[in-house]
Structure formats: structure tokens, C-alpha cells
């Protein structure tokens, strides 16, 4: 009976060790990839392409910046993306993430402020 208990303990230890070794490469890969941080740009709405789901904003620095948006993008101050497309002008704040490799910007939140 003692031999059986020892075998069970050794087997359990090996199983735990195998799990740890199996998860270590996955953890190393996850830690090596940089996390995307949310950034924001404030500026004037230039255009919205609802077919391509692209929003163009002229930043305070004068540069036009394009952002992709999707069904998960939160939009406030306009009914939805279609409502955003009907706006001719206005100030917007775009919260976005940028893909480190492609530099593509994905809007996570768009806040629309009509011009006063």
C-alpha cells in the first residue's frame, strides 16, 4: 500500500510539473507581446466612410488622422455610426488602440460634440 501511495504522489508531482512546463512558453509569449494602450485624439470631424467604416479627424496639430471603427465602438453624442456619418462638422474625441505592427488605429470610443 505504501508503494501505491508513493507512486500516486510521484505521478501527481510529475503531472503538475508537466502542466507548469506546458504553460511556461505560453506565458512567455504573452508577456513578450506589448499590450495595446488606449490613446486619444481630439479634433474636427472631416469625414466618415460608412462602407469602409473609416473616420477621418483633423487633429489640433493640423494632421488628418484616420481611424477604423466597428460594431464594438462606443459612440456618444450621435445616434450611432450612421448618425455620425450624417454630421457635417463637429468636434470629436476618439479613443483608440494602435496595432504595433501595422500602425492601424481602431476607435474604441467616439465622443461627438456639435459645434457651438
Secondary structure as UniProt FT lines:
FT   HELIX           2..32
FT   STRAND          39..49
FT   TURN            50..53
FT   STRAND          54..59
FT   TURN            60..61
FT   STRAND          64..68
FT   TURN            71..72
FT   STRAND          74..76
FT   HELIX           81..85
FT   STRAND          91..98
FT   TURN            100..102
FT   STRAND          105..113
//
